[in-house]
């Protein structure tokens, strides 16, 4: 993945270990950085094409592990 900025790097590092590295470019194109990621609800994740329950659950769990006081994903 090309380096676009700190948020892109962190989002990529969040997605790779959970098997969602194919979504990195999608998050970049949607301009989703940590500030937006922190406020995503499950319907937002679905709108990004993550329709499989396992993908969504892994995404929600991974974000909660980000060392940021602002990173909390709210249930949809």
C-alpha positions, 0 to 999 in steps of 0.5 A, a space after each residue: 500500500 502506498 503511504 498516504 499519511 499517518 491515518 492511512 498507515 494506522 488503518 492499514 495496520 488495523 486491517 491487515 492482521 484481521 484479513 481485511 487488507 483488501 479493504 485498505 484502498 476502499 477506506 482510503 478512497 472513502 477518506 476514513 481515518 482514525 477520526 472517522 473510524 472512531 465514530 463508525 457504526 455497523 451500518 457504515 461498515 455494511 455500506 463499505 461492503 463488509 456484509 459478512 458478519 465475521 468481517 464486521 465483528 473483526 473490524 469492530 474488535 480491532 478498532 477497540 484495540 487501537 490505542 486512542 482515547 477517541 477510538 470507540 465504534 458505536 453499535 448500529 
